[in-house]
Amino acid sequence: MSLNFNQSSLLPSPDVITKSGRVAVLMGGTSAEREVSLISGAYVLQALLNAGVDAIQVDVQDNVIEQLSQLKVDRVFNILHGRGGEDGEIQALLELLSLPYVGSGVKASAVTMDKLMTKRLLQGSGLNTPPFMTMTSTQDCDAVIKELGLPLIVKPVNEGSSIGMSKVEQAHQLPAAYELAARYGEVLVEQWITGEEYTVAWMGGVVLPAIKLETPHTFYDYDAKYKANDTRYTCPCGLDADALTTLNELVAKTADVCDLRDWGRVDLMRDQSGQFLVIEVNTVPGMTDHSLVPMAAKEAGLNFQQLVLKLLELSMQREVSHD
């Protein structure tokens, strides 16, 4: 893993366009993040087309095997967010079809989409993450508060984009927060970390410039991520050299432990004692005009088109042969 980079090592090769063949950009799908995926996909598709790549949009439906077969594609740029796209399902299908694709494999995708499994993996690997518990009913409220204290953050285990999440500051708020998260399946409760929030992109073994996030919202929720104009992004993030090295090392270790491939993004908090804690790992980060990986790539010297081509090139470096 590289904690230092030079721009030339990140730039795509000139021949990536001619070697890529026909590329299907998978977007949309049926998850709760469909809307965001369609926007991300539109940006990726346009960047590929502008670069001269033979790219085609695929709004993933139940007949995705038929869709891909009819289009006779050579490889896939997966930009499906959430269930079905980030959880190993589409990855397993593409493996069965012997179609090379951008992004992490089945194992890494399945584990990191599951917040509970991710935290267990981080914890077992000795990497800092906030204390947590699961909830199976509102009867667990007293035990959770006794164990973790207040405030808390309540999350669905298998959703992204902050969907179904709530901050709980008083005990009477926990049942409603649980019920909201439970609409999406299993429920995870974390100790609330007061401090600074950072997100760090990782691409092909390289840790990109960290971004500090600040929002007037209670937390970095769906609206703050995709709609608000008052969210502040600071890149370079302003950390001193020692703190930045610590942060980057934690991101590199997290990417290694989670077996990320091609790209990903690690979300972290820095508590009031200065300790960094991993919150989540994303294997198919957003690629909208509000998204963070393009922002980090820009700071590293890559424009959006170069970023997309580099991700395509990374997937080509381990190409699976197919008919």
MORA-V571172 format. One record per pair of residues at least 6 apart in sequence whose ideal C-beta (glycine too) atoms are under 6 Angstrom apart, sorted by sequence separation. I is the first residue (numbers start at 1). J is the second residue. D is the distance in whole Angstrom. If there is no record, write none. Layout:
I,J,D  I,J,D
This chain:
28,34,6  49,55,6  111,117,5  112,118,5  168,174,5  181,187,4  270,276,5  48,55,4  94,101,5  122,129,5  201,208,4  213,220,6  217,224,5  224,231,5  29,37,6  156,164,4  268,276,5  269,277,5  285,293,5  28,37,6  58,67,6  168,177,5  178,187,6  215,224,4  27,37,5  28,38,5  45,55,6  80,90,6  119,129,5  155,165,5  200,210,5  268,278,6  269,279,6  294,304,5  297,307,4  27,38,6  133,144,5  166,177,4  268,279,6  45,57,5  154,166,5  198,210,5  199,211,5  254,266,5  267,279,5  119,132,6  267,280,5  27,41,3  91,105,6  92,106,5  133,147,6  153,167,6  154,168,6  166,180,6  198,212,6  216,230,6  56,71,6  91,106,5  251,266,5  266,281,6  25,41,5  152,168,4  164,180,6  197,213,4  215,231,5  131,148,6  151,168,6  164,181,5  265,282,4  76,94,6  88,106,4  91,109,5  151,169,5  214,232,4  25,44,5  264,283,5  25,45,5  164,184,5  265,285,4  88,109,4  87,109,6  88,110,3  211,233,5  212,234,4  76,99,5  78,101,5  86,109,6  87,110,6  154,177,4  258,281,5  78,102,6  211,235,4  254,278,5  75,100,5  76,101,4  77,102,5  78,103,5  156,181,5  159,184,5  212,237,4  87,113,4  145,171,6  209,235,5  250,276,5  86,113,5  154,181,5  158,185,5  209,236,6  210,237,4  156,184,4  265,293,6  156,185,6  157,186,4  247,276,5  23,53,6  25,55,6  28,59,4  29,60,5  157,188,5  22,54,5  23,55,5  24,56,6  25,57,6  26,58,5  28,60,6  20,53,5  44,77,6  141,174,5  155,188,5  17,51,6  24,58,5  26,60,5  17,52,5  44,79,5  154,189,5  17,53,6  138,175,4  152,189,5  153,190,5  210,247,6  41,79,5  40,79,5  153,192,5  138,178,6  152,192,6  116,157,5  151,192,4  207,248,5  115,157,5  37,80,5  114,157,6  135,178,5  148,191,5  37,81,4  114,158,6  207,251,5  36,81,6  144,189,5  207,252,6  33,81,4  263,311,6  24,73,4  33,82,4  262,311,6  26,76,6  32,82,6  22,73,5  29,80,5  31,82,3  167,218,5  200,251,4  22,74,5  23,75,6  24,76,5  25,77,5  26,78,5  27,79,5  31,83,4  135,187,5  167,219,6  262,314,4  21,74,3  31,84,6  202,255,5  262,315,6  23,77,6  26,80,5  134,188,6  135,189,6  29,84,5  29,85,5  132,188,6  133,189,5  132,190,5  162,221,5  130,190,5  131,191,5  162,222,5  203,263,5  235,295,6  130,191,5  161,222,5  202,264,5  130,193,5  201,265,5  226,290,6  235,299,5  199,265,6  200,266,5  199,267,5  198,268,5  116,188,5  197,269,6  115,188,5  195,269,5  196,270,4  195,270,5  193,269,4  195,271,4  195,272,5  82,160,5  193,271,5  81,160,6  211,292,6  211,296,6  209,296,5  208,296,4  209,299,4  209,300,6  201,293,4  208,300,5  199,292,5  201,296,4  204,314,5  36,161,6  32,159,6  33,160,6  33,161,5  32,163,5  125,257,5  112,258,5  130,277,5  129,277,6  128,277,5  129,278,5  108,258,6  108,259,4  127,278,6  108,260,6  104,260,5  105,261,6  122,278,6  104,261,4  103,262,5  102,262,6  118,281,6  112,281,4  112,283,5  109,283,5  104,283,4  103,283,6  103,284,6  86,283,6  86,284,5  5,206,5  2,205,6  81,284,6  1,205,5  2,206,5  3,207,5  102,311,5  102,315,4  100,315,6  100,319,5  100,320,5  98,320,5  98,322,4  44,287,5  43,287,5  3,248,5  40,286,5  40,287,4  40,288,5  39,288,5  1,252,4  51,305,5  47,304,6  47,305,5  51,309,6  47,308,4  44,308,6  10,300,6  10,302,6  20,312,6  16,309,5  7,301,4  12,306,6  12,309,4  16,313,4  12,310,4  12,313,5
